């Protein structure tokens, strides 16, 4: 068995900058836009800009675009998929009853242990877990957003200038720290 060297990724400076700037922009919106409907529109624009910048200018974005291209190529080439389906239906894929072509390696499953199938989880339990997880994540996100907004409004009531922007700067610094630390967390799993 070949031992693989763990990959060492470093933080992408563009991703770190985008995370910080988009976080500050997101939380500074109430200082710039007062009507609630306009804030929703402005936050949608900030989120869209962040997603577009991430996909177009970061290493992760390039990887994601390449993955989508390769998936699209596989889906768009029906000839290859049709050939595989036809070969599987006629038994010419080298299955158990097929003779190997001249010089082709033959599969030998003599020493393959029997697979232990995991205990199946009922689909209802999986669905309930997924719905519960999404509901919990949404509830926590909404509660956090409300807390941050109330904190900014308390600062505004005390007469602080640009209170939401100040809160956004603190959260933006936290976002920068997390974005810079993210590759280290992935590398720790590989050690």
Secondary structure, 3 states (H helix, E strand, C coil): CCCCCCCCCCCCHHHHHHHHHHHHHHHHHHHHCCCHHHHHHHHHHHHHHHHHHHHHHCHHHHHHHHHHHHHHHHHHCHHHHHHHHHHHHHCCCCCCCCCCCCCCCCCCCCCCCCCCCCCCCCHHHHHHHHHHHHHHHHHHHHHHHHHHHHHHHHHHHCCCCCHHHHHHHHHHHHHHHHHHHHHHHHHHHHC
